[in-house]
Amino acid sequence: MKIFILLLLIILSSCNTTKEINNSNFVMIANPFVDCASLKEAEELASFSISLPKELNNKDLIYRVLNTGDKMIEIIQLSDNEKITIRKSKSTEDISGVYKSFDVVKKIIVDDKEVLIKGEKDIFEVAVWINNGFSYSISSNDGFPLNELQALIKQIK
């Protein structure tokens, strides 16, 4: 019986009740976005330019470039509770980054471009289109009435 208790004590004392994390077992995913100080810097890094709506030009903007195969410029305007994101990429896919479902999804024509818009009733949160080998998107958590969204789309090139 003494041997059994001794073995039990040895086993229990060798158990480590705290878990030690070995960082070499974890792989951190690198952030594929590169923050830029200006629109010019973002355009140089992406190797293409983007025209922004005049409504955004005098606002505090965040400029980023997705620095992977299909480079993408992303401009973000944050104000109060609203976030507006404009993207342009050398691709032909939906680059909006918005994956939720919408009640209204329809195609419209803006300056001879077919634009897919998504929203609720008469407020649209997402617009996606392709022009001259580039994909474009504009999204907003507050959304835009159709006429405002069309005016913004016309200015993004």
N, C-alpha and C positions, 0 to 999 in steps of 0.2 A: 504494500500500500504506500509506503514511503517513496518508493521508486516512481509510482504513478503520480503522486503529488509533486515530486521533484521534476518529472518530465512535463507535467502540466504547467508548473511555474516557469520552466525554461521556455516552453512554447509561448505562453502569454507574455513573458517579458521580451520576447523577440518580435512581437507584433508591434508595429508602429501605428499608433492611432491617428497621427497627423499625416496628411498626404503632402508629399513634396512634389512640386511641379518642376519638371526638367524642361527648361525653355527650348532645348534642342529638339524636343518632340513636337513643337508647335510651329506651324508655318503661317507667317503673317502675310496677308495679301497686300501688296503695295498699292497705294492710291494711284490710279491711272491718270488722275487730273493734275495738271500743273497750274498753280495760281499765277496770274500775270498782273503786273502793275498797271497795264494800260491795254487798250484795244489794239494799238499798234504792235505791242509785244505779243499779244495772243495771235494776231494775224501772221506775224513773222514765224512764230513757232508752228502754226498750222500750215503755213505755206499757201494760204488763200485769204481773201478779205471778206468782210461782211459789212453791210450797211444797216444801221440801226434806225428805228423810228425816231423822229425828232423829239417825241415826247420823252424819250429815255436819255437823250444826249446830255442833259444837264443834271442828271440824278447821280447819286452814289451807286456805282455799279461794281459787281464782282466779275472779273474776267478770268475764265479758265479754259484750258485746252485739254481735251482727252488725248493723251499722248500714246495712242496705240496705232495699229495698222491703219484704220480709217480714222484719221484725225477729225476732231470735232471742236468747234469753238462754242463755248457756252457763256452766255451773259446773263447774270442774275441781278434783278433789282428787288431789294427787300425794303419794304416800308410798312410800318405799323404791323398789321396782320396779313398784308398782301405780299405774295411772292410771284414775280413774273420771270419766266425763263425763256430765253430765245436761244435756239441752237441751229448750227449749220454744219454739215458734214459731207465729205466726199463718199456718199453712199446712196442707196436707193431704198432705204428702209425707214420705218417709223422710228425716229430718234427722240421722240418727246420724253420718254422715260415715265410716262403716265400710263398705268396699267389697270386702273379701276374701270368699272362698267358705267356707261352713261345711258340715260333714257333716249337721248337724241344723238344719232350718228348719221351724218349725211354729207354728200359731196356738193360743193358749190364751185363756181368759176369766178376767179379773181384775176383780172388782167391776163386772160387766156390761159391761166394755170388752174388745173383741177386741184382743189383743196379739200381735204377730209377734215370736217369739224365735229367736235364732240362736246356735248353739254347737257344741260337740263332746261327744258322749256325753251326760253328765248335767250338764255345766257350760256355762252360757250367757253369752256375751260381750255380746250386743246384745238390747235390747228396744225395739220401736217401736210406738206406738199413737196414735190420734186420739181426742180427746174435746172436745166443745163448741167445735168450730172451731179447735182448737189441735193441733199435732203435738207429740209428746213422744218422747224417747229417753233411754235409759241405756245406757252401754257401759263395759266394763272389760277391760283386757288380761288380767287374771287370771280373769275370769268369776265367776259366782255359781251355786251350786246352785239348783234351781228354787224351793224354798221361800223362800230369801233374796231372790231376784229378785222374786218375787210380793210379799213384804213391802215392798220398796222401791217397787215400782210403785204400791202402794196409797197411799203417802204423797206421791207427786209429783202436784201439782195446779197 
